[in-house]
Amino acid sequence: MTTNRELRKLRVLLMYITRVSGHRQATVAIQHALEELDPTIETPSVNGFGYTYPILEQIIHKTYMSVIKRTPKVWDYLYDNPKVFKKSQSLKNFLHKTSHKKLEKLFDQYKPDIIVCTQAFPCGMVADYKKANNLNVKIIGVLTDFAPHSYWINEGVDYYVVPSEDARERFISKGMNPAAIKVYGIPIRPCFATHPEKKQLGIKLGLNPNLPTILVMGGGQGLGPIKSIVKSLIKMEVHCQIVVLAGMNKKIIKKLNKLSKKTDKKILIYEFVSNVDEFMELSSLIITKPGGMTTAESLAKNLPMVIVNPIPGQEMRNTDFLIHKGIAVRIDSTNDIGEEVEILLKSPERLNAMRQAALESAKPFSAINIAKLILGQESSSLDRSFENDLKLKNYV
């Protein structure tokens, strides 16, 4: 006998926070993977925080950006601090309970069978709503950083997808059921799993594939001492080309355009681009802040990483993971960037070792494996068959 659920399309509600964020990028990657596996599936996505508390979201986002720019040590103290976590439980419970009316409208509108959350706050909200209403809905939490924090842990979450074995062990140490933790990685677009021919790619991007290419990224917000980094790179004796992706930081773009006219090194400067994968493919190394998405994409491209000024909290923990694995080096002074990068470029053995370490930690097929978990098509080992699908669709 067929059920009503079997007669209609499967509905997967994806929840993230902040429009320009790695959480949303992860949501989009999962969305696309689901649609590749089942074109009939319904995959609406919602900014969970913005939907339930739009004004509070704006206040918290502005406060967060101010804190990490001006007093990063404060954020370092607050991030996953057991004392802060314990004291914040009453506030968390209050926000969960007061979100129920809006969540009821959301559930009535979409009638989801499965909810996938790429950030801890909406994950906790829907888990509390599920428990309070005894709902038969599956919840999957997908982490977008390499070190899980305590706010992720909520009763009612069926699965957690984590980026590494280290993260899995940390969740287990917090009392989580090992069977509910899947090491599939941070979901990224399938283009990061491909490796196009570099000569043609160089022609397309206006870069010489035979020269070292340094990619400088500051995330969606264009954070970090990007100008100082480029000034230091310009002083290098080694002949190279520089690509800067500055995100929303229009001020730094103006400064970089002026700077590029004072050097014979080729410097390409962009705001947002849709082909980050292609620039990564052609790059010798990346200088960046170690956000979860940028890190996962760099690993998929087997790209050595130079980390500058990681944000205390999640980025510091990502940095610790990358250095421990031999994938990255951390440079605290921007004045030393050029010298240290030049040493790396003159050490092919070391760069190759970093590339190999990145390859060993990469999860390029994370999105498709998460999609298979959502659809109940999970296999006992990570499924890499999507690579053939990519070739058939001319993605490779």
C-alpha atoms as a printed R data frame, in Angstrom:
    type eleno elety resid chain resno      x      y       z
1   ATOM     1    CA   MET     A     1  0.000  0.000   0.000
2   ATOM     2    CA   THR     A     2  1.455  3.373  -1.024
3   ATOM     3    CA   THR     A     3  1.517  6.298   1.377
4   ATOM     4    CA   ASN     A     4  0.686  9.927   0.634
5   ATOM     5    CA   ARG     A     5  4.401 10.714   0.940
6   ATOM     6    CA   GLU     A     6  5.221  8.126  -1.748
7   ATOM     7    CA   LEU     A     7  2.598  9.594  -4.124
8   ATOM     8    CA   ARG     A     8  3.997 13.140  -4.045
9   ATOM     9    CA   LYS     A     9  7.406 14.583  -4.715
10  ATOM    10    CA   LEU     A    10 10.002 14.394  -1.974
11  ATOM    11    CA   ARG     A    11 10.449 17.768  -0.299
12  ATOM    12    CA   VAL     A    12 13.820 18.720   1.156
13  ATOM    13    CA   LEU     A    13 13.982 22.056   2.961
14  ATOM    14    CA   LEU     A    14 17.497 23.506   3.168
15  ATOM    15    CA   MET     A    15 18.303 26.090   5.846
16  ATOM    16    CA   TYR     A    16 21.315 28.374   6.196
17  ATOM    17    CA   ILE     A    17 22.062 31.825   7.663
18  ATOM    18    CA   THR     A    18 23.405 35.013   6.040
19  ATOM    19    CA   ARG     A    19 22.926 35.625   2.317
20  ATOM    20    CA   VAL     A    20 26.649 36.044   1.498
21  ATOM    21    CA   SER     A    21 28.211 33.172   3.415
22  ATOM    22    CA   GLY     A    22 29.779 29.751   3.173
23  ATOM    23    CA   HIS     A    23 26.644 28.336   4.802
24  ATOM    24    CA   ARG     A    24 24.580 29.436   1.813
25  ATOM    25    CA   GLN     A    25 27.205 28.204  -0.680
26  ATOM    26    CA   ALA     A    26 27.060 24.792   0.969
27  ATOM    27    CA   THR     A    27 23.270 24.811   0.724
28  ATOM    28    CA   VAL     A    28 23.407 25.593  -2.995
29  ATOM    29    CA   ALA     A    29 25.923 22.768  -3.585
30  ATOM    30    CA   ILE     A    30 23.614 20.265  -1.865
31  ATOM    31    CA   GLN     A    31 20.621 21.650  -3.765
32  ATOM    32    CA   HIS     A    32 22.332 21.122  -7.117
33  ATOM    33    CA   ALA     A    33 23.483 17.612  -6.181
34  ATOM    34    CA   LEU     A    34 19.944 16.634  -5.173
35  ATOM    35    CA   GLU     A    35 18.557 17.959  -8.442
36  ATOM    36    CA   GLU     A    36 21.193 15.993 -10.386
37  ATOM    37    CA   LEU     A    37 20.126 12.761  -8.688
38  ATOM    38    CA   ASP     A    38 16.390 13.442  -8.872
39  ATOM    39    CA   PRO     A    39 15.126 16.285 -11.118
40  ATOM    40    CA   THR     A    40 11.617 15.916  -9.646
41  ATOM    41    CA   ILE     A    41 12.705 16.721  -6.106
42  ATOM    42    CA   GLU     A    42 11.586 19.950  -4.434
43  ATOM    43    CA   THR     A    43 14.472 21.770  -2.714
44  ATOM    44    CA   PRO     A    44 13.414 25.171  -1.344
45  ATOM    45    CA   SER     A    45 16.039 27.009   0.706
46  ATOM    46    CA   VAL     A    46 15.489 29.500   3.525
47  ATOM    47    CA   ASN     A    47 17.674 31.821   5.574
48  ATOM    48    CA   GLY     A    48 16.647 30.276   8.895
49  ATOM    49    CA   PHE     A    49 17.800 33.146  11.077
50  ATOM    50    CA   GLY     A    50 16.600 35.868   8.716
51  ATOM    51    CA   TYR     A    51 13.182 34.224   8.455
52  ATOM    52    CA   THR     A    52 12.562 33.827  12.173
53  ATOM    53    CA   TYR     A    53 14.393 36.877  13.567
54  ATOM    54    CA   PRO     A    54 15.179 39.289  10.683
55  ATOM    55    CA   ILE     A    55 16.088 42.305  12.852
56  ATOM    56    CA   LEU     A    56 18.095 40.249  15.326
57  ATOM    57    CA   GLU     A    57 19.998 38.645  12.451
58  ATOM    58    CA   GLN     A    58 21.077 42.052  11.159
59  ATOM    59    CA   ILE     A    59 22.134 43.195  14.637
60  ATOM    60    CA   ILE     A    60 24.117 40.030  15.342
61  ATOM    61    CA   HIS     A    61 25.780 40.036  11.914
62  ATOM    62    CA   LYS     A    62 26.900 43.668  12.289
63  ATOM    63    CA   THR     A    63 28.104 42.998  15.839
64  ATOM    64    CA   TYR     A    64 30.009 39.893  14.728
65  ATOM    65    CA   MET     A    65 31.725 41.749  11.857
66  ATOM    66    CA   SER     A    66 32.654 44.596  14.215
67  ATOM    67    CA   VAL     A    67 34.057 42.253  16.858
68  ATOM    68    CA   ILE     A    68 36.228 40.196  14.482
69  ATOM    69    CA   LYS     A    69 37.606 43.368  12.891
70  ATOM    70    CA   ARG     A    70 38.238 45.421  16.042
71  ATOM    71    CA   THR     A    71 38.486 43.046  19.013
72  ATOM    72    CA   PRO     A    72 39.084 39.527  17.649
73  ATOM    73    CA   LYS     A    73 40.286 38.298  21.058
74  ATOM    74    CA   VAL     A    74 36.754 38.785  22.374
75  ATOM    75    CA   TRP     A    75 35.416 36.408  19.719
76  ATOM    76    CA   ASP     A    76 38.195 33.949  20.514
77  ATOM    77    CA   TYR     A    77 37.054 33.936  24.146
78  ATOM    78    CA   LEU     A    78 33.383 33.502  23.251
79  ATOM    79    CA   TYR     A    79 33.800 30.811  20.572
80  ATOM    80    CA   ASP     A    80 32.860 27.356  21.911
81  ATOM    81    CA   ASN     A    81 33.715 28.433  25.461
82  ATOM    82    CA   PRO     A    82 32.086 25.865  27.823
83  ATOM    83    CA   LYS     A    83 31.218 28.555  30.382
84  ATOM    84    CA   VAL     A    84 29.664 30.816  27.746
85  ATOM    85    CA   PHE     A    85 27.845 27.850  26.225
86  ATOM    86    CA   LYS     A    86 26.351 26.887  29.587
87  ATOM    87    CA   LYS     A    87 25.247 30.445  30.389
88  ATOM    88    CA   SER     A    88 23.731 30.900  26.919
89  ATOM    89    CA   GLN     A    89 21.449 27.861  27.143
90  ATOM    90    CA   SER     A    90 18.506 29.810  28.555
91  ATOM    91    CA   LEU     A    91 18.749 32.345  25.721
92  ATOM    92    CA   LYS     A    92 19.062 29.578  23.145
93  ATOM    93    CA   ASN     A    93 15.996 27.814  24.556
94  ATOM    94    CA   PHE     A    94 14.044 31.081  24.538
95  ATOM    95    CA   LEU     A    95 14.888 31.735  20.871
96  ATOM    96    CA   HIS     A    96 13.978 28.169  19.969
97  ATOM    97    CA   LYS     A    97 10.583 28.334  21.696
98  ATOM    98    CA   THR     A    98  9.661 31.776  20.363
99  ATOM    99    CA   SER     A    99 10.497 30.663  16.811
100 ATOM   100    CA   HIS     A   100  7.809 27.938  16.815
101 ATOM   101    CA   LYS     A   101  4.977 30.081  15.387
102 ATOM   102    CA   LYS     A   102  7.032 31.111  12.392
103 ATOM   103    CA   LEU     A   103  8.350 27.593  11.925
104 ATOM   104    CA   GLU     A   104  4.773 26.324  11.939
105 ATOM   105    CA   LYS     A   105  4.015 28.613   8.982
106 ATOM   106    CA   LEU     A   106  7.189 27.453   7.247
107 ATOM   107    CA   PHE     A   107  6.273 23.796   7.716
108 ATOM   108    CA   ASP     A   108  2.717 24.430   6.535
109 ATOM   109    CA   GLN     A   109  4.053 26.146   3.422
110 ATOM   110    CA   TYR     A   110  6.686 23.582   2.391
111 ATOM   111    CA   LYS     A   111  5.587 20.397   4.227
112 ATOM   112    CA   PRO     A   112  9.176 19.082   4.277
113 ATOM   113    CA   ASP     A   113 10.032 15.411   4.581
114 ATOM   114    CA   ILE     A   114 13.683 16.199   5.316
115 ATOM   115    CA   ILE     A   115 15.388 19.332   6.631
116 ATOM   116    CA   VAL     A   116 19.073 19.987   5.975
117 ATOM   117    CA   CYS     A   117 20.817 22.722   7.973
118 ATOM   118    CA   THR     A   118 24.241 24.110   7.136
119 ATOM   119    CA   GLN     A   119 24.463 26.217  10.297
120 ATOM   120    CA   ALA     A   120 23.899 25.336  13.951
121 ATOM   121    CA   PHE     A   121 21.209 27.902  14.831
122 ATOM   122    CA   PRO     A   122 18.485 26.767  12.384
123 ATOM   123    CA   CYS     A   123 19.466 23.164  13.133
124 ATOM   124    CA   GLY     A   124 18.724 23.709  16.820
125 ATOM   125    CA   MET     A   125 15.484 25.558  16.072
126 ATOM   126    CA   VAL     A   126 13.969 22.865  13.864
127 ATOM   127    CA   ALA     A   127 15.172 20.097  16.179
128 ATOM   128    CA   ASP     A   128 13.366 21.767  19.083
129 ATOM   129    CA   TYR     A   129 10.238 22.273  16.962
130 ATOM   130    CA   LYS     A   130 10.355 18.621  15.856
131 ATOM   131    CA   LYS     A   131 10.622 17.437  19.441
132 ATOM   132    CA   ALA     A   132  7.871 19.743  20.732
133 ATOM   133    CA   ASN     A   133  5.420 18.614  18.045
134 ATOM   134    CA   ASN     A   134  6.515 14.973  17.794
135 ATOM   135    CA   LEU     A   135  7.063 15.338  14.049
136 ATOM   136    CA   ASN     A   136  8.105 12.579  11.670
137 ATOM   137    CA   VAL     A   137 10.722 14.610   9.826
138 ATOM   138    CA   LYS     A   138 14.390 13.812   9.309
139 ATOM   139    CA   ILE     A   139 16.945 16.493  10.228
140 ATOM   140    CA   ILE     A   140 20.509 16.508   8.914
141 ATOM   141    CA   GLY     A   141 23.139 18.955  10.161
142 ATOM   142    CA   VAL     A   142 25.982 19.712   7.735
143 ATOM   143    CA   LEU     A   143 29.071 21.372   9.217
144 ATOM   144    CA   THR     A   144 30.965 23.974   7.193
145 ATOM   145    CA   ASP     A   145 34.066 24.217   9.403
146 ATOM   146    CA   PHE     A   146 36.633 21.624  10.433
147 ATOM   147    CA   ALA     A   147 36.082 21.863  14.195
148 ATOM   148    CA   PRO     A   148 32.535 21.228  15.490
149 ATOM   149    CA   HIS     A   149 31.285 23.371  18.360
150 ATOM   150    CA   SER     A   150 28.804 22.478  21.088
151 ATOM   151    CA   TYR     A   151 25.886 24.501  19.652
152 ATOM   152    CA   TRP     A   152 25.490 21.851  16.950
153 ATOM   153    CA   ILE     A   153 24.425 19.166  19.408
154 ATOM   154    CA   ASN     A   154 20.639 18.940  19.631
155 ATOM   155    CA   GLU     A   155 18.235 16.144  20.375
156 ATOM   156    CA   GLY     A   156 16.205 15.234  17.300
157 ATOM   157    CA   VAL     A   157 18.978 15.595  14.707
158 ATOM   158    CA   ASP     A   158 19.191 12.311  12.804
159 ATOM   159    CA   TYR     A   159 22.585 12.756  11.112
160 ATOM   160    CA   TYR     A   160 25.569 15.049  11.254
161 ATOM   161    CA   VAL     A   161 27.856 15.414   8.250
162 ATOM   162    CA   VAL     A   162 31.385 16.413   9.272
163 ATOM   163    CA   PRO     A   163 34.484 17.292   7.215
164 ATOM   164    CA   SER     A   164 37.073 14.991   8.798
165 ATOM   165    CA   GLU     A   165 37.729 12.029  11.075
166 ATOM   166    CA   ASP     A   166 39.077 14.496  13.647
167 ATOM   167    CA   ALA     A   167 35.698 16.259  13.713
168 ATOM   168    CA   ARG     A   168 33.914 12.921  13.991
169 ATOM   169    CA   GLU     A   169 36.011 11.932  16.995
170 ATOM   170    CA   ARG     A   170 35.292 15.263  18.649
171 ATOM   171    CA   PHE     A   171 31.544 14.762  18.225
172 ATOM   172    CA   ILE     A   172 31.805 11.258  19.640
173 ATOM   173    CA   SER     A   173 33.707 12.634  22.651
174 ATOM   174    CA   LYS     A   174 30.716 14.935  23.257
175 ATOM   175    CA   GLY     A   175 28.445 11.890  23.516
176 ATOM   176    CA   MET     A   176 27.130 11.647  19.953
177 ATOM   177    CA   ASN     A   177 26.125  8.305  18.434
178 ATOM   178    CA   PRO     A   178 28.981  7.285  16.057
179 ATOM   179    CA   ALA     A   179 26.487  5.799  13.566
180 ATOM   180    CA   ALA     A   180 24.849  9.223  13.173
181 ATOM   181    CA   ILE     A   181 28.092 10.957  12.136
182 ATOM   182    CA   LYS     A   182 29.079 10.833   8.465
183 ATOM   183    CA   VAL     A   183 32.526 11.974   7.289
184 ATOM   184    CA   TYR     A   184 31.502 13.243   3.856
185 ATOM   185    CA   GLY     A   185 33.146 16.648   3.905
186 ATOM   186    CA   ILE     A   186 31.968 20.212   3.362
187 ATOM   187    CA   PRO     A   187 29.652 20.331   0.332
188 ATOM   188    CA   ILE     A   188 31.181 22.125  -2.653
189 ATOM   189    CA   ARG     A   189 30.228 22.472  -6.309
190 ATOM   190    CA   PRO     A   190 31.182 19.521  -8.588
191 ATOM   191    CA   CYS     A   191 33.412 21.759 -10.731
192 ATOM   192    CA   PHE     A   192 36.025 21.617  -7.943
193 ATOM   193    CA   ALA     A   193 36.359 17.872  -8.569
194 ATOM   194    CA   THR     A   194 37.424 18.436 -12.185
195 ATOM   195    CA   HIS     A   195 40.879 19.193 -13.586
196 ATOM   196    CA   PRO     A   196 40.670 20.873 -17.010
197 ATOM   197    CA   GLU     A   197 43.651 21.208 -19.328
198 ATOM   198    CA   LYS     A   198 45.830 24.072 -18.092
199 ATOM   199    CA   LYS     A   199 46.984 25.460 -21.434
200 ATOM   200    CA   GLN     A   200 43.436 26.186 -22.605
201 ATOM   201    CA   LEU     A   201 42.513 27.406 -19.139
202 ATOM   202    CA   GLY     A   202 45.398 29.877 -19.216
203 ATOM   203    CA   ILE     A   203 44.213 31.271 -22.546
204 ATOM   204    CA   LYS     A   204 40.678 31.655 -21.179
205 ATOM   205    CA   LEU     A   205 41.801 33.441 -17.989
206 ATOM   206    CA   GLY     A   206 44.532 35.558 -19.556
207 ATOM   207    CA   LEU     A   207 47.265 33.847 -17.533
208 ATOM   208    CA   ASN     A   208 50.484 32.076 -18.485
209 ATOM   209    CA   PRO     A   209 50.170 28.435 -17.326
210 ATOM   210    CA   ASN     A   210 53.971 28.119 -17.299
211 ATOM   211    CA   LEU     A   211 54.417 30.879 -14.709
212 ATOM   212    CA   PRO     A   212 53.754 30.526 -10.965
213 ATOM   213    CA   THR     A   213 50.316 31.914 -10.146
214 ATOM   214    CA   ILE     A   214 49.497 33.158  -6.649
215 ATOM   215    CA   LEU     A   215 45.821 33.365  -5.723
216 ATOM   216    CA   VAL     A   216 44.903 35.846  -2.968
217 ATOM   217    CA   MET     A   217 41.420 35.578  -1.447
218 ATOM   218    CA   GLY     A   218 39.685 37.397   1.396
219 ATOM   219    CA   GLY     A   219 36.382 35.536   1.430
220 ATOM   220    CA   GLY     A   220 33.004 37.020   0.522
221 ATOM   221    CA   GLN     A   221 33.614 40.051   2.737
222 ATOM   222    CA   GLY     A   222 37.107 40.711   1.379
223 ATOM   223    CA   LEU     A   223 38.610 40.580   4.851
224 ATOM   224    CA   GLY     A   224 42.254 40.565   5.809
225 ATOM   225    CA   PRO     A   225 45.311 42.668   4.913
226 ATOM   226    CA   ILE     A   226 44.936 42.103   1.163
227 ATOM   227    CA   LYS     A   227 46.753 45.282   0.120
228 ATOM   228    CA   SER     A   228 49.723 44.542   2.405
229 ATOM   229    CA   ILE     A   229 49.900 40.991   1.059
230 ATOM   230    CA   VAL     A   230 50.004 42.166  -2.555
231 ATOM   231    CA   LYS     A   231 52.605 44.849  -1.753
232 ATOM   232    CA   SER     A   232 54.817 42.170  -0.218
233 ATOM   233    CA   LEU     A   233 54.342 39.828  -3.184
234 ATOM   234    CA   ILE     A   234 55.297 42.571  -5.635
235 ATOM   235    CA   LYS     A   235 58.727 42.791  -3.987
236 ATOM   236    CA   MET     A   236 59.543 39.156  -4.778
237 ATOM   237    CA   GLU     A   237 62.364 38.548  -7.246
238 ATOM   238    CA   VAL     A   238 60.696 35.470  -8.709
239 ATOM   239    CA   HIS     A   239 58.671 36.153 -11.846
240 ATOM   240    CA   CYS     A   240 55.011 35.332 -11.173
241 ATOM   241    CA   GLN     A   241 51.418 36.457 -11.720
242 ATOM   242    CA   ILE     A   242 48.934 37.387  -9.010
243 ATOM   243    CA   VAL     A   243 45.154 36.961  -8.943
244 ATOM   244    CA   VAL     A   244 43.182 38.766  -6.217
245 ATOM   245    CA   LEU     A   245 39.551 37.929  -5.398
246 ATOM   246    CA   ALA     A   246 38.449 40.734  -3.077
247 ATOM   247    CA   GLY     A   247 34.764 39.945  -2.579
248 ATOM   248    CA   MET     A   248 32.584 42.833  -1.381
249 ATOM   249    CA   ASN     A   249 35.531 45.022  -0.380
250 ATOM   250    CA   LYS     A   250 35.279 47.784  -3.031
251 ATOM   251    CA   LYS     A   251 37.717 50.042  -1.162
252 ATOM   252    CA   ILE     A   252 40.534 47.525  -1.404
253 ATOM   253    CA   ILE     A   253 39.813 46.981  -5.092
254 ATOM   254    CA   LYS     A   254 40.406 50.683  -5.814
255 ATOM   255    CA   LYS     A   255 43.680 50.609  -3.871
256 ATOM   256    CA   LEU     A   256 44.840 47.444  -5.652
257 ATOM   257    CA   ASN     A   257 44.086 48.902  -9.072
258 ATOM   258    CA   LYS     A   258 46.394 51.818  -8.273
259 ATOM   259    CA   LEU     A   259 49.046 49.458  -6.906
260 ATOM   260    CA   SER     A   260 48.970 47.224 -10.000
261 ATOM   261    CA   LYS     A   261 50.057 50.170 -12.182
262 ATOM   262    CA   LYS     A   262 53.319 50.467 -10.217
263 ATOM   263    CA   THR     A   263 54.670 46.970 -10.955
264 ATOM   264    CA   ASP     A   264 55.623 44.883 -13.955
265 ATOM   265    CA   LYS     A   265 54.059 41.799 -12.355
266 ATOM   266    CA   LYS     A   266 50.733 40.791 -13.842
267 ATOM   267    CA   ILE     A   267 47.931 41.377 -11.313
268 ATOM   268    CA   LEU     A   268 44.315 40.466 -12.034
269 ATOM   269    CA   ILE     A   269 41.792 41.936  -9.571
270 ATOM   270    CA   TYR     A   270 38.168 40.814  -9.214
271 ATOM   271    CA   GLU     A   271 35.203 41.202  -6.894
272 ATOM   272    CA   PHE     A   272 33.091 38.054  -7.130
273 ATOM   273    CA   VAL     A   273 33.705 35.446  -9.814
274 ATOM   274    CA   SER     A   274 31.758 32.295 -10.635
275 ATOM   275    CA   ASN     A   275 34.858 30.388 -11.753
276 ATOM   276    CA   VAL     A   276 36.961 30.281  -8.580
277 ATOM   277    CA   ASP     A   277 37.618 26.621  -9.435
278 ATOM   278    CA   GLU     A   278 39.434 27.622 -12.632
279 ATOM   279    CA   PHE     A   279 41.677 30.140 -10.879
280 ATOM   280    CA   MET     A   280 42.462 27.521  -8.215
281 ATOM   281    CA   GLU     A   281 43.264 24.959 -10.903
282 ATOM   282    CA   LEU     A   282 45.876 27.242 -12.435
283 ATOM   283    CA   SER     A   283 47.356 28.474  -9.137
284 ATOM   284    CA   SER     A   284 50.592 27.328  -7.520
285 ATOM   285    CA   LEU     A   285 49.335 28.251  -4.044
286 ATOM   286    CA   ILE     A   286 46.622 30.273  -2.344
287 ATOM   287    CA   ILE     A   287 46.976 33.004   0.285
288 ATOM   288    CA   THR     A   288 43.721 33.226   2.188
289 ATOM   289    CA   LYS     A   289 41.716 33.265   5.352
290 ATOM   290    CA   PRO     A   290 40.816 29.629   6.118
291 ATOM   291    CA   GLY     A   291 37.036 29.779   5.982
292 ATOM   292    CA   GLY     A   292 35.423 26.356   5.742
293 ATOM   293    CA   MET     A   293 34.248 26.639   2.122
294 ATOM   294    CA   THR     A   294 37.485 28.150   0.793
295 ATOM   295    CA   THR     A   295 39.440 25.453   2.611
296 ATOM   296    CA   ALA     A   296 37.280 22.615   1.245
297 ATOM   297    CA   GLU     A   297 37.539 24.000  -2.293
298 ATOM   298    CA   SER     A   298 41.324 24.394  -1.990
299 ATOM   299    CA   LEU     A   299 41.667 20.822  -0.735
300 ATOM   300    CA   ALA     A   300 39.612 19.547  -3.677
301 ATOM   301    CA   LYS     A   301 42.028 21.364  -5.997
302 ATOM   302    CA   ASN     A   302 45.034 19.989  -4.035
303 ATOM   303    CA   LEU     A   303 46.194 23.565  -3.491
304 ATOM   304    CA   PRO     A   304 48.913 24.444  -0.943
305 ATOM   305    CA   MET     A   305 47.685 27.133   1.442
306 ATOM   306    CA   VAL     A   306 49.329 30.149   3.065
307 ATOM   307    CA   ILE     A   307 47.189 31.429   5.925
308 ATOM   308    CA   VAL     A   308 47.290 35.028   7.141
309 ATOM   309    CA   ASN     A   309 45.344 36.523  10.056
310 ATOM   310    CA   PRO     A   310 42.823 33.737  10.680
311 ATOM   311    CA   ILE     A   311 39.760 34.883  12.618
312 ATOM   312    CA   PRO     A   312 39.915 33.617  16.218
313 ATOM   313    CA   GLY     A   313 37.419 30.839  16.729
314 ATOM   314    CA   GLN     A   314 36.436 28.721  13.748
315 ATOM   315    CA   GLU     A   315 39.225 29.912  11.429
316 ATOM   316    CA   MET     A   316 41.902 29.326  14.058
317 ATOM   317    CA   ARG     A   317 40.655 25.771  14.449
318 ATOM   318    CA   ASN     A   318 40.620 25.297  10.693
319 ATOM   319    CA   THR     A   319 44.202 26.601  10.652
320 ATOM   320    CA   ASP     A   320 45.278 24.130  13.334
321 ATOM   321    CA   PHE     A   321 43.796 21.278  11.277
322 ATOM   322    CA   LEU     A   322 45.532 22.384   8.059
323 ATOM   323    CA   ILE     A   323 48.946 22.904   9.657
324 ATOM   324    CA   HIS     A   324 48.715 19.581  11.496
325 ATOM   325    CA   LYS     A   325 47.990 17.813   8.196
326 ATOM   326    CA   GLY     A   326 50.884 19.548   6.417
327 ATOM   327    CA   ILE     A   327 48.594 21.340   3.952
328 ATOM   328    CA   ALA     A   328 49.255 24.930   5.015
329 ATOM   329    CA   VAL     A   329 51.720 27.326   6.577
330 ATOM   330    CA   ARG     A   330 50.721 30.284   8.713
331 ATOM   331    CA   ILE     A   331 52.448 33.651   8.353
332 ATOM   332    CA   ASP     A   332 51.612 36.260  10.978
333 ATOM   333    CA   SER     A   333 53.438 39.262   9.522
334 ATOM   334    CA   THR     A   334 52.369 40.493   6.091
335 ATOM   335    CA   ASN     A   335 55.853 41.952   5.670
336 ATOM   336    CA   ASP     A   336 57.183 38.385   5.519
337 ATOM   337    CA   ILE     A   337 54.647 37.097   2.997
338 ATOM   338    CA   GLY     A   338 56.723 37.760  -0.130
339 ATOM   339    CA   GLU     A   339 59.864 36.203   1.320
340 ATOM   340    CA   GLU     A   340 58.058 33.106   2.602
341 ATOM   341    CA   VAL     A   341 56.094 32.608  -0.624
342 ATOM   342    CA   GLU     A   342 59.298 32.945  -2.656
343 ATOM   343    CA   ILE     A   343 60.881 30.216  -0.525
344 ATOM   344    CA   LEU     A   344 57.883 27.978  -1.187
345 ATOM   345    CA   LEU     A   345 57.927 28.609  -4.939
346 ATOM   346    CA   LYS     A   346 61.620 27.676  -5.014
347 ATOM   347    CA   SER     A   347 60.902 24.441  -3.104
348 ATOM   348    CA   PRO     A   348 58.969 22.177  -5.518
349 ATOM   349    CA   GLU     A   349 59.405 19.156  -3.247
350 ATOM   350    CA   ARG     A   350 57.741 20.960  -0.365
351 ATOM   351    CA   LEU     A   351 54.904 22.256  -2.545
352 ATOM   352    CA   ASN     A   352 54.331 18.753  -3.902
353 ATOM   353    CA   ALA     A   353 54.202 17.381  -0.358
354 ATOM   354    CA   MET     A   354 51.601 20.008   0.558
355 ATOM   355    CA   ARG     A   355 49.593 19.137  -2.551
356 ATOM   356    CA   GLN     A   356 49.677 15.460  -1.632
357 ATOM   357    CA   ALA     A   357 48.556 16.253   1.913
358 ATOM   358    CA   ALA     A   358 45.682 18.315   0.513
359 ATOM   359    CA   LEU     A   359 44.701 15.443  -1.778
360 ATOM   360    CA   GLU     A   360 44.568 13.045   1.180
361 ATOM   361    CA   SER     A   361 42.172 15.313   3.104
362 ATOM   362    CA   ALA     A   362 40.055 16.373   0.131
363 ATOM   363    CA   LYS     A   363 36.373 15.429  -0.182
364 ATOM   364    CA   PRO     A   364 35.556 16.649  -3.731
365 ATOM   365    CA   PHE     A   365 32.395 14.532  -3.987
366 ATOM   366    CA   SER     A   366 30.966 15.680  -0.669
367 ATOM   367    CA   ALA     A   367 27.785 17.227  -2.072
368 ATOM   368    CA   ILE     A   368 26.757 14.125  -4.014
369 ATOM   369    CA   ASN     A   369 27.411 11.839  -1.039
370 ATOM   370    CA   ILE     A   370 25.349 14.127   1.196
371 ATOM   371    CA   ALA     A   371 22.574 14.095  -1.408
372 ATOM   372    CA   LYS     A   372 22.622 10.291  -1.439
373 ATOM   373    CA   LEU     A   373 22.358 10.259   2.350
374 ATOM   374    CA   ILE     A   374 19.343 12.585   2.120
375 ATOM   375    CA   LEU     A   375 17.680 10.355  -0.481
376 ATOM   376    CA   GLY     A   376 18.422  7.131   1.381
377 ATOM   377    CA   GLN     A   377 20.892  5.960  -1.273
378 ATOM   378    CA   GLU     A   378 23.877  5.901   1.053
379 ATOM   379    CA   SER     A   379 26.502  3.216   0.431
380 ATOM   380    CA   SER     A   380 28.885  1.706   2.983
381 ATOM   381    CA   SER     A   381 31.813  3.613   1.462
382 ATOM   382    CA   LEU     A   382 32.058  7.042  -0.116
383 ATOM   383    CA   ASP     A   383 30.672  6.908  -3.627
384 ATOM   384    CA   ARG     A   384 32.978  8.410  -6.251
385 ATOM   385    CA   SER     A   385 30.850  7.271  -9.204
386 ATOM   386    CA   PHE     A   386 29.651 10.849  -9.676
387 ATOM   387    CA   GLU     A   387 32.974 11.494 -11.423
388 ATOM   388    CA   ASN     A   388 31.698  9.456 -14.367
389 ATOM   389    CA   ASP     A   389 28.452 11.424 -14.317
390 ATOM   390    CA   LEU     A   390 30.467 14.646 -14.518
391 ATOM   391    CA   LYS     A   391 32.341 13.365 -17.561
392 ATOM   392    CA   LEU     A   392 29.114 12.352 -19.272
393 ATOM   393    CA   LYS     A   393 27.722 15.856 -18.678
394 ATOM   394    CA   ASN     A   394 30.906 17.432 -20.115
395 ATOM   395    CA   TYR     A   395 31.852 18.989 -16.784
396 ATOM   396    CA   VAL     A   396 35.303 17.418 -17.078
